[in-house]
Amino acid sequence: MTPQNTMDEAGHGLRTPLEGVAAHPIQPGEPIAAPLHLISPTVPRDWVDYNGHMSESCYLLVFGDQSDAFFRLIGIDDATRAGGHSLFTVQTMMFNLAEAHLGDRLDLSLQLLDADEKRLHIFHAMHNAETGALLATGEQMLVHVDMAAGRSVPMSLDLHARVQAVLAAHAHLPRPAQAGRNIAIQRKPA
C-alpha cells in the first residue's frame, strides 16, 4: 500500500489516490518505523509552477497524500468514513525550505508528535530522495470527528490503541526544529 506518483511520457502526473484503498492497520506487537516512510512521489509537470519549481499548493497535496496513507495504517479508510467517523485537519503549518523540480523523487517521513483520545499532532518532512536536502516540513493538528453529529468525539478503543502504539514508537525521536512555531515578523530590538 505505498501510493506512488509517476509521470506519463509528457511529464503529467498519474496520481494513484487512496480513495477506495482499504486500510491495513498495524497489528499489536508489529514493528512500527520511526519515523514512518509511507510515500515517495516523483514531481510531475502538473506540480511545477511558473517559477520552474514545485508549486506551494502541491507541497500540501503531497503531505495530504501521506496523511491518507497514515490513516490507513492506523485503520481509517472509506469504510470508517461510511460509518460516520473520520479525522479532519484543523490546523496546518508549512515551511518551504528549498525547491523541488520536475522529475525529483521526494522522500517523505511522518512523525506522530502527540495524541490524545480525540487529537493527533503529526509532522511531515519532505527530502529530495537523491540529495537528502530538506525541502519542506508540514505540521498538522487532526481531530477525530463524528460526521453526523458535526463535532469531535473520542476515537474507538482499537483506533486509539493503534495511535498510541505509533506514539510510543516515535517517543524517542527528537522534536523537529520547525514543530510548534508560529508566523510572526521577527524584529530586532531597538
N, C-alpha and C positions, 0 to 999 in steps of 0.2 A: 504494500500500500504506500509506495513512495511516488506521489504525483510528480511528474516532470513536465516542464515546459520545453518544447522543442520548436524548431523553426521549419517552415516549408522552404522550398527552393528559392522563393522570393524574399525570405527573411521575415515572414509574418509569423506571429505566434500561433501555435497549435496548443491551446490550453487543454489540460485534462482536469476539469473541475471535479471536486469531490462530491458534488450532489449525486445521490444515488449510490455512493460507495458506502457499504455497511461498515460499522465500527468493528474493530478487532481489539477490544480493550485488553490492557495488560492484566495478567493474572497474578494472584497472590504469590509472592516469592520470586516472580520473574525479574531478572535484572533490568534495571532502568538506567539508560545512558544519562550522564551528567556532564554537560548539558545534552539535550536532545538534538539530533540532526534529522529532520523529517523531510525536507525537500531540498533540491539542488537544481533550480531552474537555470535556463540559459536566456540571456536578454534577447528577445526578438525585435525586429524592426518596429513593430507596433508600440513598443515601450520607449522608443527613442524620440526625443523632442527636437524642437528647432535649434537647440544649442548643441546637438550632436551627442547627447548622453541620455541616460535613462530619466524619464520624466518623474517628477516628485510623486505624482499620484500612483505610479507603478511601484514605488517602494512600499506604499501602504497595501497595494494589491498583493504583493509577494508576502508581506507579513501576514495579511489576512489568509492567504492560502496555507501558510504554515500553521496559523491558529486552527484552521479547519482540520489539518492533519492531526494536530494535538487533540482536538475534540474527539476524533475517532479513537485515538489512543486511550483516552480516559472513558470512552463509552458513549459519546454523544454523536448521533447521526440522524438521518431523516426519520427513522422510526421513533427516536426520542422526541424530535420536534412534533411528529404526528401525535404523540402522546401529550403534547401541550407544554413541554419544557425545553428550554434552550439556554445558552449563555449569550448575553448581549454585551457588547463593548460600551462602556460608559465614559471612558477617558482614554485618550491616546496621546503619546508624546514621542516625536521622532527627531532624530538627529541625522542630518545628511552630512557625512564627513568626507566623502570622496566620490568621484564619478564612476558609474558603471556604463559600459559601452556595448554596442551591438555585438553579439556573439560571446560576451563574457559569461562564463559559468559562475553562478553565485553559490556560495556555501552558507547556509543558514543554520543558526542554532537557536534554541529556545530554552530559557531558564525559568523555572517557577520560583519566584521570589517569596511569595507568601500566599496563604489561602486560609479561609475560614469556612463556615458552613454555607455561606452564600456567595463569597467573592474569591476571585483568583487574580493575582498580580503577576503578570508574565513579562518577560523581557526577551526580545529578539535581537540577534546580532547578524549582520549580513557582511560576509567577507568575499573578496574576489578569490575564487577557488584556485586560481593559478598562482597569484602573487601572495595571497594571505592578507592583503590590505583590508583593514576595516573600512567598509563603505558607508554603513548606516546602522543605526540602532532604533528600535521601536519598543515602547513600553506601553502596556495596556492594563487597564482595570476592567475585569469582566464580572458580570453579575448573573447569578442563576435566576431565571425568571419562569414564573407560571404565566404562560402567554394568554390563557383565558382570563385570568384574574388581572393581568396587566401590572404585576408587581413582583418584586424579588421574593424568593422563598428559599428555604434550605434545600440543599441537594439531597437526593436519595442517599441512603446509607452506603450502597455499593459505589455510587459515583464519588461520594465524599471519601471513601476508603481508597479509591484509586488515586484521587487528587493528593491525599495525604502521603501515599506511597511515593509519588513523584516528588513531593515537597521534601520528604526525608532523604531521597536520593540526591537532591540538589542542595541540601543543607550545608554541605562542606564547600560549595563553590563561593568564591569571593563575590561580593556585591559589585556589579558593574558601575564604573565611574559615572555614567550618564543616568543611572537609575535615581528616581526621586527628585530630579531637578525641575525647575520651572523656567518660564520665559520671563526675562527681565533685561532691560538695558543696564549693564553694569557701568556705573560712573566712578571715576577716580575721585577720592576725597580732595577737596579744595585746599 
